[in-house]
Amino acid sequence: MERRINIKNRDRVVKSSSGLELSKISSNWFFKLVALAISIALFYSVFNSAKITIQKLEILRKAEQEVEDLRLTNLHLSISIKDMSTDRYLEKEARDRLNFGGEGEVVFVIPENSLELAKGRVEEILKPEEGEVYEQSSNISEWVDFILSGV
Protein backbone atom coordinates (compact mmCIF):
# COMPACT_ATOMS: atom_id res chain seq x y z
CA MET A 1 0.00 0.00 0.00
CA GLU A 2 1.26 3.38 -0.90
CA ARG A 3 0.24 6.70 0.43
CA ARG A 4 1.08 10.05 -1.04
CA ILE A 5 1.44 13.06 1.20
CA ASN A 6 1.76 16.64 0.01
CA ILE A 7 4.41 18.72 1.77
CA LYS A 8 5.37 22.37 1.46
CA ASN A 9 6.49 23.62 -1.92
CA ARG A 10 4.49 20.83 -3.50
CA ASP A 11 7.16 18.15 -2.96
CA ARG A 12 5.90 14.62 -2.84
CA VAL A 13 7.23 11.86 -0.64
CA VAL A 14 6.39 8.24 -1.22
CA LYS A 15 6.20 6.01 1.83
CA SER A 16 6.24 2.32 1.44
CA SER A 17 4.48 0.08 3.86
CA SER A 18 7.26 -2.52 3.67
CA GLY A 19 9.39 -0.89 6.39
CA LEU A 20 12.28 1.56 6.60
CA GLU A 21 13.57 3.26 3.51
CA LEU A 22 17.20 3.00 2.39
CA SER A 23 17.70 6.70 2.99
CA LYS A 24 16.72 6.31 6.63
CA ILE A 25 19.16 3.41 7.07
CA SER A 26 22.02 5.27 5.42
CA SER A 27 21.42 8.34 7.57
CA ASN A 28 21.64 6.30 10.77
CA TRP A 29 24.91 6.91 12.68
CA PHE A 30 25.32 3.23 13.56
CA PHE A 31 25.14 2.27 9.87
CA LYS A 32 27.78 4.88 9.03
CA LEU A 33 30.04 3.60 11.80
CA VAL A 34 29.71 -0.02 10.63
CA ALA A 35 30.35 0.98 7.01
CA LEU A 36 33.44 2.94 8.07
CA ALA A 37 34.76 -0.02 10.11
CA ILE A 38 34.26 -2.40 7.17
CA SER A 39 36.01 0.04 4.83
CA ILE A 40 38.98 0.38 7.19
CA ALA A 41 39.22 -3.42 7.57
CA LEU A 42 39.23 -3.88 3.78
CA PHE A 43 41.80 -1.13 3.28
CA TYR A 44 44.06 -2.65 5.96
CA SER A 45 43.74 -6.07 4.33
CA VAL A 46 44.75 -4.73 0.92
CA PHE A 47 47.61 -2.71 2.40
CA ASN A 48 48.90 -5.70 4.39
CA SER A 49 48.73 -7.95 1.31
CA ALA A 50 50.71 -5.42 -0.73
CA LYS A 51 53.32 -5.12 2.04
CA ILE A 52 53.71 -8.91 2.27
CA THR A 53 54.05 -9.16 -1.51
CA ILE A 54 56.80 -6.51 -1.53
CA GLN A 55 58.66 -8.35 1.25
CA LYS A 56 58.42 -11.64 -0.65
CA LEU A 57 59.76 -9.99 -3.81
CA GLU A 58 62.70 -8.57 -1.81
CA ILE A 59 63.45 -12.01 -0.35
CA LEU A 60 63.30 -13.51 -3.84
CA ARG A 61 65.70 -10.87 -5.18
CA LYS A 62 68.17 -11.54 -2.35
CA ALA A 63 67.92 -15.30 -2.88
CA GLU A 64 68.61 -14.92 -6.61
CA GLN A 65 71.64 -12.74 -5.85
CA GLU A 66 72.91 -15.30 -3.33
CA VAL A 67 72.50 -18.13 -5.85
CA GLU A 68 74.46 -16.13 -8.43
CA ASP A 69 77.25 -15.45 -5.91
CA LEU A 70 77.39 -19.13 -4.97
CA ARG A 71 77.62 -20.13 -8.64
CA LEU A 72 80.58 -17.78 -9.11
CA THR A 73 82.25 -19.10 -5.95
CA ASN A 74 81.69 -22.67 -7.13
CA LEU A 75 83.26 -21.88 -10.50
CA HIS A 76 86.23 -20.21 -8.81
CA LEU A 77 86.74 -23.19 -6.51
CA SER A 78 86.50 -25.62 -9.43
CA ILE A 79 89.26 -23.73 -11.24
CA SER A 80 91.32 -23.59 -8.04
CA ILE A 81 91.04 -27.37 -7.59
CA LYS A 82 92.46 -27.92 -11.07
CA ASP A 83 95.36 -25.54 -10.31
CA MET A 84 96.06 -27.18 -6.94
CA SER A 85 96.59 -30.58 -8.48
CA THR A 86 99.73 -29.45 -10.32
CA ASP A 87 103.23 -30.16 -9.00
CA ARG A 88 104.22 -26.51 -9.30
CA TYR A 89 101.45 -25.45 -6.89
CA LEU A 90 102.35 -28.17 -4.39
CA GLU A 91 106.01 -27.10 -4.47
CA LYS A 92 105.09 -23.44 -3.93
CA GLU A 93 102.80 -24.24 -0.97
CA ALA A 94 105.45 -26.46 0.66
CA ARG A 95 108.06 -23.73 0.35
CA ASP A 96 105.69 -21.07 1.73
CA ARG A 97 104.60 -23.12 4.73
CA LEU A 98 108.03 -24.45 5.63
CA ASN A 99 109.88 -21.19 4.92
CA PHE A 100 112.14 -22.81 2.34
CA GLY A 101 113.37 -21.06 -0.74
CA GLY A 102 113.81 -22.33 -4.23
CA GLU A 103 116.95 -22.04 -6.24
CA GLY A 104 117.88 -18.35 -6.58
CA GLU A 105 115.24 -17.18 -4.05
CA VAL A 106 115.81 -15.26 -0.83
CA VAL A 107 113.41 -15.99 2.06
CA PHE A 108 112.46 -13.29 4.56
CA VAL A 109 110.81 -14.41 7.79
CA ILE A 110 109.01 -11.53 9.50
CA PRO A 111 107.52 -12.03 12.98
CA GLU A 112 103.79 -11.28 13.37
CA ASN A 113 104.29 -8.51 15.96
CA SER A 114 106.73 -6.69 13.66
CA LEU A 115 104.28 -7.00 10.80
CA GLU A 116 101.48 -5.39 12.83
CA LEU A 117 103.78 -2.59 13.99
CA ALA A 118 104.76 -1.93 10.38
CA LYS A 119 101.09 -1.81 9.30
CA GLY A 120 100.44 0.87 11.93
CA ARG A 121 103.44 2.90 10.78
CA VAL A 122 102.34 2.65 7.13
CA GLU A 123 98.89 3.97 8.11
CA GLU A 124 100.52 6.94 9.87
CA ILE A 125 102.55 7.75 6.75
CA LEU A 126 99.69 7.32 4.28
CA LYS A 127 97.05 9.11 6.35
CA PRO A 128 98.72 11.78 8.48
CA GLU A 129 96.71 13.72 11.01
CA GLU A 130 95.58 17.05 9.62
CA GLY A 131 96.88 19.99 11.63
CA GLU A 132 95.90 23.63 11.53
CA VAL A 133 97.08 25.55 8.49
CA TYR A 134 97.31 28.86 10.31
CA GLU A 135 97.70 29.97 13.89
CA GLN A 136 94.76 31.29 15.85
CA SER A 137 96.78 34.14 17.44
CA SER A 138 96.69 37.74 16.29
CA ASN A 139 99.21 38.80 13.63
CA ILE A 140 98.81 42.58 14.01
CA SER A 141 102.48 43.04 14.94
CA GLU A 142 103.54 41.42 11.66
CA TRP A 143 101.25 43.78 9.73
CA VAL A 144 102.66 46.81 11.56
CA ASP A 145 106.23 45.69 10.75
CA PHE A 146 105.24 45.16 7.13
CA ILE A 147 103.68 48.62 6.80
CA LEU A 148 106.51 50.43 8.61
CA SER A 149 109.45 48.66 6.99
CA GLY A 150 107.86 48.00 3.63
CA VAL A 151 108.54 45.16 1.35
Residue pairs with C-beta under 8 A, 6 or more apart in sequence:
1 17
2 14
2 15
2 16
2 17
3 15
3 17
4 12
4 13
4 14
5 12
5 13
5 15
6 12
7 13
15 21
25 31
26 32
83 89
84 90
91 102
94 100
95 101
95 102
95 105
99 107
99 109
100 107
101 107
